[in-house]
Amino acid sequence: MATTNPAGLVRPIAVIGGTGPAGMGLALRWARAGETVIIGSRNEERAQQTAAAIQRRAGPDAIVSGMENAAACAAADILMLTVPFEGQATLLKELKPAMTAGSILIDATVPLAASVGGRASRTLGVWQGSAAQQAAELVPKEVSVVAAFHNVSADMLNGDAPLDCDVIVCSNDADASQLTRELAAKIPGVRALDGGPLQNARIVEQITALLIGMNIRYKGHAGVRITGLPPTAYR
Ligand SMILES: NC(=O)c1ccc[n+]([C@@H]2O[C@H](COP(=O)([O-])OP(=O)(O)OC[C@H]3O[C@@H](n4cnc5c(N)ncnc54)[C@H](OP(=O)(O)O)[C@@H]3O)[C@@H](O)[C@H]2O)c1
């Protein structure tokens, strides 16, 4: 079932930077779950090719299209940002005029040191505290920023098996956090948890660097599971 607004209209999800492994994997899982997905790219043709590839895998009932990033932003009010840290700020400044008031921007950016030629198992300091907080400074004030999906393996998302991980969601907007948790829970095997305010994104982003180090060490696809909370905590 697609996510709808109070008027019953379908709310498409625009995956900005959706041609990379993280965006493609999320798009695939949401398309399979019945969401309407728009792949965004700096290049319209690449977006459309990626959308066609996801459509083939998700099946004939899936609704997936491809657009240049700004057009994708303008066509949706749920925006999933999956670009590398080095491109995040410039891209958000470019896309700001295309974002509509009331939109939700879900940010998965991890400020990896690889962005500046360093190691993927280390992070950079971000002045605002986290990449997600940087994003919040750059979008219109009527756009709510949510931090999520940092600790999910793109390799696992792009497979067919259920995942074995939790998604920690941080936001200062309770409704946007809840909607993001509902979207996360549509991915088989994923449980979504309220990780508190957006400033906690700094902790969640850092965990990814730890997971990448473990993946290198053990040659795996590590994720996190949070235990010991009441069943009602998990969506
Ligand atoms: N890979 C994972 O397992 C994983 C897991 C969790 C979170 N993340 C985070 O999710 C984000 C995306 O990860 P990824 O592995 O999919 O990244 P990626 O393949 O490096 O980049 C994703 C897409 O972003 C666009 N892009 C690249 N450089 C850009 C720039 N300078 N400005 C604007 N757009 C640019 C490209 O699309 P176009 O060229 O088509 O525009 C590219 O296909 C990263 O911040 C990463 O830390 C990744």
The ligand as a Gaussian input file, in Angstrom:
#p B3LYP/6-31G(d) Opt

LIG

0 1
 N       26.319000       2.229000       0.455000
 C       25.826000       1.929000       1.662000
 O       25.819000       0.747000       2.102000
 C       25.249000       3.003000       2.528000
 C       24.522000       2.644000       3.653000
 C       23.970000       3.652000       4.438000
 C       24.169000       4.977000       4.118000
 N       24.898000       5.296000       3.012000
 C       25.079000       6.716000       2.690000
 O       24.170000       6.994000       1.641000
 C       24.773000       7.902000       0.726000
 C       24.793000       7.256000      -0.656000
 O       25.574000       6.083000      -0.622000
 P       25.969000       5.338000      -1.975000
 O       26.908000       4.263000      -1.605000
 O       24.752000       5.017000      -2.755000
 O       26.768000       6.552000      -2.683000
 P       27.341000       6.792000      -4.145000
 O       27.125000       5.590000      -4.996000
 O       28.726000       7.303000      -4.013000
 O       26.447000       8.010000      -4.662000
 C       25.062000       7.896000      -4.864000
 C       24.655000       8.791000      -6.015000
 O       24.880000      10.143000      -5.653000
 C       25.145000      10.912000      -6.832000
 N       26.338000      11.718000      -6.592000
 C       27.619000      11.292000      -6.488000
 N       28.454000      12.313000      -6.235000
 C       27.668000      13.410000      -6.188000
 C       27.938000      14.792000      -5.985000
 N       29.176000      15.242000      -5.747000
 N       26.897000      15.647000      -6.016000
 C       25.640000      15.221000      -6.253000
 N       25.324000      13.924000      -6.460000
 C       26.322000      13.032000      -6.416000
 C       25.361000       9.930000      -7.966000
 O       24.204000       9.947000      -8.774000
 P       24.135000      10.713000     -10.197000
 O       25.535000      10.749000     -10.742000
 O       23.231000       9.840000     -10.992000
 O       23.589000      12.059000      -9.891000
 C       25.476000       8.586000      -7.281000
 O       24.966000       7.531000      -8.044000
 C       26.157000       8.229000       1.269000
 O       26.117000       9.435000       1.996000
 C       26.456000       7.060000       2.181000
 O       27.321000       7.419000       3.237000
 C       25.420000       4.337000       2.206000

